[in-house]
Amino acid sequence: MKKLFFLCSSVVLLFSACQKSSVLNTENNTSALTKRSCSSMEVLEAQMKADPTLEFRMQQYEAAVQKNIAQIADARLVNGVIEIPVVVNVLYRTTAENVSLTQIQSQIDVLNEDLNATNADYSLVPSTFSGVKASIGIRFVLDAVVRKSTTKTSWSTNDDVKKTSKGGLDPTLPTTKLNLWVCTLGNGILGYAQFPGGSSTTDGVVILNTAFGRSGTVKAPYNKGRTATHEVGHWLNLRHIWGDATCGSDLVSDTPTHNTANYGCPTAGHKSTCTGTPIEMTMNYMDYTDDACMYMFSAGQKSRVLATFATGGPRNSFAK
C-alpha cells in the first residue's frame, strides 16, 4: 500500500501545466509534437510567492480530505452523482480557434463518460486492475459558453487568459461552476489546471483548442478529449500518478507506485522498479499517455475526489 503524506512546498503542485514536448523547426519556428510532458514548477513558485498562505491552506484542506475519505456522506447528489455546471470561455483570433458548440459539447460528453466509466474503452482495463477500476460519479452540465475575440496569437500559464483586465475572460461564479478556458496556448502547452485551494479569481482549467473535445479542430494524438479529463482530474484534487517524483506518491492507496510518467501507448504489464515492482497503471487518466491509451480512474481516486466535496473539503461549495 502506498504511503500517504501531507504536502510540503517541495512537492505540492498548485497548477499542472501539461505540455507537448517538441522539436523546434528553425525554418518556420513551428514545433513537431513528440510526447506529453509537464512544466509546472515555475507557476507554483509564482503562486507561492504571491500568496505565502497558500501552502498552509492546502495542508489544512489535505487534512480534511484525508479525514473525509474514511467517511463520505454529505456531498450533494443528483440521481446518485455530483452535478457540476460548466462555463466554457472561448478566446479566439481566427475562425478555427472559435471552436464550435458541437466541439464544446463533445468535450462535455467525454468528461461525463470518463468520470462515470461509460467510455467505450473502459472495457480495455486489464484484469490486473479490474478490482480497483471505478466510476467517480460526477456529471458535468454545460451551463454557458462565453466567447471573446482577441488579437493575441497565444496565451501562457500566467493566467492572463482568466483575467478580463489582461484581455482574457474572468471566471463566472467559480465557487459553484467549473470554468474551462479554450484558447491557443504557446510553448507546446496542452493545458493546465488549478488545484483546490488557490484563489477563486483564477480557478478552473485551461485547454489548448486543438486538444479540446473529440471533433472539430482536434489533432491526434490528443484528439479524444482526455487532456481535459486529465486536467479536470487535477481540479478535482488528483495528482499525477507517479507523484511528480521518482517512485513518488499520488496520495492514493490503490494506484501502483510508478517510476515516473509514461508516454505514448505503453505495452500492458510494464513493471515499476519501485518497491514491490508493481505493474504500472499506465492507462490511468493521471499518467501522461496518449488520449487513446488512458481510460480509467481507480476507486482510491474516486474516494479522494468525493472527499474533496465533503464538509471541510476545498470544493465543498460545489456540493451545496
N, C-alpha and C positions, 0 to 999 in steps of 0.2 A: 504494500500500500504506500502511496506517495505521501510524504510528509507535508503537512500544511503549515504555513508560517505567515506571520504578519509581515507587511511590506515596509521596506525602508527605501530611502531615496535612490539607492543604487539599483533597485530592481523594479520599482513602480514605473509603469509607462502610462502617463496621462493620455497621450494620444498614440494611436497606431497609424503611422504614415506608410502605407503599403505601396511599394514601388515595383516597377518593371525594371530589372537590371538590364542595361542596354549597352550596345556597342555603337560608338559615335561614327557617323558617316561625315567626314570632314568636307566633302564637296557640297553637300546641301544642308548640313547641320541638322539632319534628321537622325533618328536612332532606331536600330533594329531590335525588336523585342527578343529577349532571351528567356528570362525567368522572373518570377515574382520575388520581391525582397522587401525589406523594411528599413527606413531611416528615421527613427523616432526620437532619438536622444536629444537632438538639438531643440526639438519642440518641447520636450519635457523640461529641459533646462530653462527655457524661456518662461514657461508657465510657473515653475518653482521660483524663479527669480521675481516674477511679477506678483506672486501670491505666496509668501512664506508660510501661510497657514495651511496650504493645500495638503502637504504630506500628513500632518496630524489629522486633518479632517478625513482623509482617505483611510487612515489607520482606524479611526473610530467607526467608519462605515464598514470596514472589513470585519471588525469585531462583531458588529451587528449581523452581518451576513453569515458569519460562521455560527453564531448563536441561532439564527433563523433556519439554517439548513436542517437542523435536527427536528424542528417543529414549524412547518409552514402551514398557516391556517387562514390568514386574513387578506391575501391578495384577491382583489375583486375579479370575479369570474363572470363571463358572459357565455352561457351554454358550455361551460366546462373549460373555457380558456380565458386568458387575459386579453382584452381588446385594446389596441393602441391606434389612435388616429395618426395619420401620416400627412405631413405637409411637404410637398416636393417643390423646391426652389430651383428654377432653371435659369442659369446665366448663359447667355449666348451672344456670339458675334456674327456667326454665319447661320444660314438656314439649317444646315446639317446639325449644328450644335443645339438648335432649338428642338430638342427631342420631342417626338410626338406623344400624344396621350396614350396611344397604343403601346409604345415602348415603355412609358412610365407604368402603365397597368401591368405589363409583363413582369416588371421588377417586383411589384406588389405581389403578384401571383407566385413568383419564385420564393419570396420571403415566407409567404404562407405555406407553401409546400415544404420548404426546408425546415421551418420551425415546427411543423406538425407531422413530419415524417410521411408525407404523401407524395414526395418527389419520386419520379419513376425509377431513378437509380438507387433508391433506398434498398431495394432487393439485392443489390450488389454487395452489401455489407458482408464481409466474410464471417463464417461460423465462429471464428475466434472471438468476435465481438458481438455476437448475436444476443448475448445475455446482458449487455450494457447499452445497446443502441436505444435511443429514446426519442419520443415526441415531446418537445418542450411545452407546447400548448400555449402559443401566443398567436393572436390573429391581428394582422395589420389591415387597416381600412383607409383607403385613400380619402383624405379629408379635403384637400385643396391643392391646386397647382398654381404657383406664383412664378411669373416669367418676367425677365428683365433683360433688355438689350444692353450690351456693353461693348466698349472698344478694346478691351483688354484681350490680348492674344492667349494668355494663360494665367492661371492662379497658382499660388504656392500654399504651403502649410501654415502661413502666418495668420490665418483666419480672416483675412480681408474679405473673402467671399461671403462671410457671415455678417458683414457689417455694411449697412446702407451708407454710412459716412465714408466708407472706403470704396464705394462703387458696387458693393455686393448687396445682399439682402439680409436684413435682421431676421432672426428666427421668429416664428409665430407661436406664441404660448408654449415655450419649450419645457415647462414643468408638467404639461399634460399632453403634449403632442410630440411625436418624433419628427424632427426636421431633417430632411435629406436635401443636400445641395448637389446639383448636377451641373458640371462645368468642364471646361478644358483645363487640365492640370499640367503644370510644367514638370521638367526633370524626370519624366517617365513615371510619375506618381499615379497609381491606380485609385487610391482613396485613403482617407484617414478618418478615425472616429474619436470622439471624446468619451473617455471612461466616466462612469458615475463619480460625482464628487467635484467636478470642475464647475466653472461659472455657467449659470443658465444662459447668459448672453451669447455663449459660443457653443451651446450644447447641441449635439447632433452628429451627422455623418456626411462627409463629402465624398463624392464618387465621380470618377472620370466618365464623361458622357459616352465614350466608346466601350465602356465596361459596365454599363448600366442596363439591366434588363437582359432579354434574350431575343430581341428583334430590333429592327431599325438599323442604327449605326454601329452596333456592337461588332467587335473584332475578336476572332479567335487568338489565343486560347482562353480569353476572358469574355466569352460570349453567352454564358448561361446564367448570368446574374449572381454568381457566387462571390464576387467582390463585395457586393452589398451584404450578402449573408455573413461573410467573414467580419466585415466592419460593424454591422449591427450586432454581431456576437460580442465585439468589444464594448459597444454601447450598453449591452446587457450585462456587462461585468465579467466577460470571459477573457482569459489571457491566451496568448499563443501557447500551443500545446507543448512546446519544448521549454516554456518558461523564460524565454529570452536569455538563456544561459546554457552552457553545456550540461546536459543532464539536469536541467532546472525544473522547477515546479510550477505548474499552472494553477495551483491551489484547488485541484480537483483530484479526488482519490482514485477514480476508476479509469483514468486515461493513462496509458503506459508512459514511462519516462523516456523521452526522446533525447538522442544526442544533440540534435539541432533541427532546423527546418528541413522539410523535404520539398522537392521541386518537381515539376513536370507530372508524369504519371508513373510512380514507382511500382515495381513488382510487388504484389501482395506477399506478406510473410517476411519482409525485411526486419531484421532484429537490431535492436539498440545494443550498444556495448556498455550501457549504464548498468547499475546494479541489478542483477537478475536476468540480464539480457532479454528483456521483454520484446515481443513483436510490436513494432510501432503502428500506431493508428493513423496511417498516412491519409486515409480517406476522411478524417475529421475536418470539419469546416475551419477549424482554427489552426490548421497546418498551412503550408504555402504551396500546395499542389495546384495544378491547373483546374479550371472550373469543372471539367468533365470527370475529374478524379477525386473530388471531395463531395461526400453525400451523407454524412451522419453527424449527430451530436450524441453525447453519452448521457446516461442517467445522472451522473455526478454533475455534469454541466447543467442539466435541467434543474437540479436542486439548487445550484449556485444562482442561476437566473431567477428562479422563483423566490429565493431568499432575498434577492436584491429588491423585490417589490413588496416584501412583507414589512411589518412595523419596524421602524428604525433603519430599514434599508434605504440606500441612496436614491431609489426610484419609487419609493412608496407613494409619491404624489400622483403617479400614473394609475395606482390601484385603488383610488377613492372615487 
